[in-house]
Amino acid sequence: MPTSKLPPYTIEYSNSEEYHYLKREIWSGHCYYTELEVEDRAPVIVDAGAHIGISTLYFAKHFPTAQIIAIEPNPITRELLENNIWNNRLEDRVSVLPVALSNQTGSAPLFHLPTKQWQLNANLTPQAWNGDKLAESLEVETITLSSLISQPTDIVKLDIEGAELLVLKESRDVLHFIQHLWVEFHPSGKNSLPELTQLLIKQGFKITIWQKEKIVSLENVRGLCLIHATKNQLPPGE
């Protein structure tokens, strides 16, 4: 299995093109760069859609005392995720949940491409957000985001391939616990960017939308985008 350096860590990967794409986005582009002011406790981070652990290792490096929950339902990438946590001696700080986030607890088919191909598009529908047909599936456990959030949570990252609005609508009653929310928005199905941003604004978040490393307005978004929602006020009425 090939390995690469992400100082101070070493990471295993299986698909070189996919790995270098994510490395450029997360480690070189710092797309999840966040400043935290936490003095009296260890930061709490939820990394949903952890894949092989590139974002998990990024958070672990920048927040060396953080407790991280890495969520990855796809066993193809989760095996590498677990190896990368173990090989870098992060098992005391990072816990892995082999589940998919949804709007209910239960099970569902996870659709994905064959093993040797990219696994970034694995999700709960047979068609990826970009139109790719996902030819294979397996049954996975599903849980809600609200079941994980019951205390102040510093960062939640959602890269869940089109289930963003579904998951956030279910968890609206616990969103006040979250300080920073990173959402990779996938324009597919009933996933509505205006509805998603309005939901977050009503919960007291300030919204910044990024495309191609630039801030863009909601009206100018075309396709995939990254939302940074920062909690800087109480929801209306509180």
C-alpha positions as CSV (number, residue, x, y, z in Angstrom):
1,M,0.0,0.0,0.0
2,P,1.5,3.4,-1.0
3,T,2.2,5.9,1.7
4,S,2.9,9.7,1.8
5,K,4.0,12.2,4.4
6,L,1.6,14.7,5.8
7,P,4.0,16.0,8.5
8,P,4.0,15.1,11.3
9,Y,1.9,12.1,10.0
10,T,2.3,9.3,7.5
11,I,-0.8,8.3,5.5
12,E,-1.7,5.2,3.5
13,Y,-3.9,5.5,0.4
14,S,-5.0,3.2,-2.4
15,N,-5.9,5.7,-5.2
16,S,-3.1,8.1,-6.0
17,E,-5.2,10.6,-8.0
18,E,-7.9,10.7,-5.4
19,Y,-5.4,11.1,-2.6
20,H,-3.5,14.0,-4.2
21,Y,-6.8,15.7,-5.1
22,L,-7.8,15.7,-1.4
23,K,-4.3,16.6,-0.2
24,R,-4.3,19.7,-2.4
25,E,-7.7,20.8,-1.3
26,I,-7.3,20.1,2.5
27,W,-3.6,20.3,3.3
28,S,-2.3,22.7,0.7
29,G,-5.5,24.8,0.2
30,H,-6.4,24.7,3.9
31,C,-10.1,24.6,3.0
32,Y,-11.1,23.7,6.6
33,Y,-8.8,26.2,8.3
34,T,-10.6,27.3,11.5
35,E,-9.5,29.5,14.4
36,L,-10.8,28.4,17.8
37,E,-10.8,30.1,21.2
38,V,-11.0,27.2,23.6
39,E,-9.0,27.6,26.8
40,D,-10.7,25.5,29.5
41,R,-11.3,22.2,27.6
42,A,-10.2,20.1,24.7
43,P,-11.9,21.0,21.4
44,V,-14.6,18.6,20.1
45,I,-14.7,17.9,16.4
46,V,-17.0,15.8,14.3
47,D,-15.6,14.8,10.9
48,A,-18.4,13.3,8.9
49,G,-17.3,11.9,5.6
50,A,-13.8,11.2,6.9
51,H,-12.8,9.1,3.9
52,I,-9.2,7.8,4.5
53,G,-8.5,10.4,7.1
54,I,-6.9,13.4,5.3
55,S,-9.2,15.9,7.0
56,T,-9.1,14.0,10.3
57,L,-5.3,14.2,10.3
58,Y,-5.5,17.9,9.4
59,F,-7.7,18.6,12.4
60,A,-5.5,16.5,14.6
61,K,-2.5,18.5,13.6
62,H,-4.0,21.9,14.0
63,F,-5.8,21.1,17.3
64,P,-3.4,18.8,19.1
65,T,-5.7,18.3,22.1
66,A,-8.9,17.8,20.2
67,Q,-11.2,14.8,20.6
68,I,-12.4,13.8,17.1
69,I,-15.2,11.7,15.9
70,A,-14.5,10.4,12.4
71,I,-17.6,9.1,10.6
72,E,-17.1,6.9,7.6
73,P,-19.7,4.3,6.4
74,N,-17.7,3.0,3.4
75,P,-15.6,0.0,4.4
76,I,-13.3,0.5,1.4
77,T,-12.0,3.8,2.7
78,R,-12.7,3.1,6.4
79,E,-10.1,0.4,6.6
80,L,-7.5,3.0,5.5
81,L,-8.9,5.6,7.9
82,E,-8.5,3.2,10.8
83,N,-5.0,2.3,9.7
84,N,-4.0,5.9,9.4
85,I,-5.3,6.6,12.9
86,W,-3.6,3.6,14.4
87,N,-0.3,4.1,12.6
88,N,-0.1,7.7,13.8
89,R,-1.0,6.7,17.3
90,L,-4.1,8.8,17.4
91,E,-6.5,6.1,18.7
92,D,-6.8,7.9,22.1
93,R,-8.0,11.1,20.4
94,V,-9.9,9.8,17.4
95,S,-12.9,7.5,17.4
96,V,-14.3,6.0,14.2
97,L,-18.0,5.5,13.7
98,P,-18.8,3.0,10.8
99,V,-22.1,4.7,10.0
100,A,-23.8,7.1,7.6
101,L,-25.5,10.3,8.7
102,S,-29.1,10.5,7.8
103,N,-32.4,11.9,9.2
104,Q,-33.2,8.7,11.1
105,T,-31.6,5.8,12.9
106,G,-31.7,2.5,11.1
107,S,-30.0,1.1,8.0
108,A,-29.8,2.0,4.3
109,P,-27.9,0.9,1.1
110,L,-24.7,2.8,0.6
111,F,-23.9,3.1,-3.2
112,H,-20.4,3.3,-4.4
113,L,-18.1,2.7,-7.4
114,P,-16.0,-0.5,-7.7
115,T,-13.2,-0.9,-5.2
116,K,-10.3,0.4,-7.4
117,Q,-12.1,3.6,-8.5
118,W,-12.6,6.9,-6.6
119,Q,-14.7,6.5,-3.5
120,L,-15.5,10.2,-2.9
121,N,-19.0,9.8,-4.4
122,A,-20.2,7.0,-2.1
123,N,-23.7,7.9,-0.8
124,L,-27.2,6.8,0.0
125,T,-28.5,7.2,-3.5
126,P,-27.6,5.2,-6.6
127,Q,-26.5,8.4,-8.5
128,A,-23.8,10.7,-7.4
129,W,-24.3,14.5,-7.4
130,N,-22.3,14.8,-10.6
131,G,-24.5,12.2,-12.4
132,D,-22.2,9.2,-12.1
133,K,-24.0,5.9,-11.7
134,L,-22.9,4.1,-8.6
135,A,-22.8,0.5,-9.6
136,E,-22.4,-1.3,-6.2
137,S,-24.0,-1.1,-2.8
138,L,-23.9,-2.5,0.7
139,E,-26.2,-2.1,3.7
140,V,-24.9,0.3,6.3
141,E,-26.1,1.6,9.7
142,T,-27.5,5.1,9.8
143,I,-27.6,7.6,12.7
144,T,-28.6,11.2,13.1
145,L,-26.3,14.1,13.7
146,S,-28.5,15.2,16.7
147,S,-27.6,11.9,18.4
148,L,-24.0,13.0,18.5
149,I,-24.4,16.6,19.6
150,S,-25.3,17.2,23.2
151,Q,-22.5,19.5,24.3
152,P,-20.5,22.4,22.9
153,T,-18.9,21.2,19.7
154,D,-16.3,23.3,18.1
155,I,-16.2,22.0,14.5
156,V,-18.6,19.8,12.5
157,K,-17.5,19.0,9.0
158,L,-20.1,17.5,6.7
159,D,-19.0,16.0,3.4
160,I,-21.9,13.6,3.0
161,E,-22.6,13.6,-0.7
162,G,-26.0,15.3,-1.0
163,A,-27.5,14.4,2.4
164,E,-26.6,17.8,3.9
165,L,-30.0,19.4,4.0
166,L,-31.7,16.2,5.2
167,V,-29.2,15.8,8.1
168,L,-29.2,19.5,9.1
169,K,-33.0,19.8,9.1
170,E,-33.3,16.8,11.5
171,S,-30.6,18.2,13.8
172,R,-31.8,21.9,13.9
173,D,-32.6,21.6,17.6
174,V,-29.0,20.9,18.5
175,L,-27.2,23.3,16.0
176,H,-26.9,25.9,18.8
177,F,-24.1,23.7,20.3
178,I,-21.9,24.0,17.2
179,Q,-19.5,26.9,16.8
180,H,-18.1,26.2,13.3
181,L,-19.9,24.2,10.7
182,W,-18.2,23.3,7.4
183,V,-20.7,21.9,4.8
184,E,-19.7,20.7,1.4
185,F,-22.9,21.3,-0.6
186,H,-23.7,18.9,-3.4
187,P,-26.3,20.1,-5.9
188,S,-28.4,17.0,-6.2
189,G,-31.9,15.7,-5.7
190,K,-33.9,17.8,-3.1
191,N,-30.7,19.4,-1.8
192,S,-31.6,23.1,-1.9
193,L,-28.8,25.6,-1.2
194,P,-31.1,28.6,-0.4
195,E,-33.1,26.4,2.0
196,L,-29.9,25.1,3.7
197,T,-28.4,28.6,4.1
198,Q,-31.7,30.0,5.4
199,L,-31.9,27.2,8.0
200,L,-28.5,28.0,9.3
201,I,-29.1,31.8,9.3
202,K,-32.2,31.3,11.4
203,Q,-30.1,29.3,13.8
204,G,-27.8,32.3,14.3
205,F,-25.0,31.4,12.0
206,K,-23.0,33.8,9.8
207,I,-22.6,32.2,6.3
208,T,-19.6,32.4,4.0
209,I,-19.7,30.4,0.7
210,W,-16.6,29.4,-1.1
211,Q,-16.0,28.2,-4.7
212,K,-12.6,27.7,-6.2
213,E,-10.9,29.3,-3.2
214,K,-12.9,32.5,-3.5
215,I,-15.9,33.8,-1.5
216,V,-19.0,34.0,-3.7
217,S,-22.5,35.3,-3.1
218,L,-25.5,32.9,-2.9
219,E,-26.8,34.2,-6.2
220,N,-23.6,33.4,-8.0
221,V,-23.1,29.8,-6.8
222,R,-23.0,27.2,-9.6
223,G,-22.5,23.6,-8.6
224,L,-20.5,22.3,-5.8
225,C,-19.5,24.7,-3.0
226,L,-18.2,24.9,0.5
227,I,-20.1,26.6,3.2
228,H,-18.5,27.9,6.4
229,A,-21.2,28.7,9.0
230,T,-19.9,30.4,12.2
231,K,-22.1,30.8,15.3
232,N,-21.8,34.4,16.4
233,Q,-25.2,35.1,17.9
234,L,-28.3,33.5,19.5
235,P,-31.1,32.3,17.2
236,P,-33.9,34.8,16.8
237,G,-36.2,34.9,19.8
238,E,-33.6,33.8,22.4
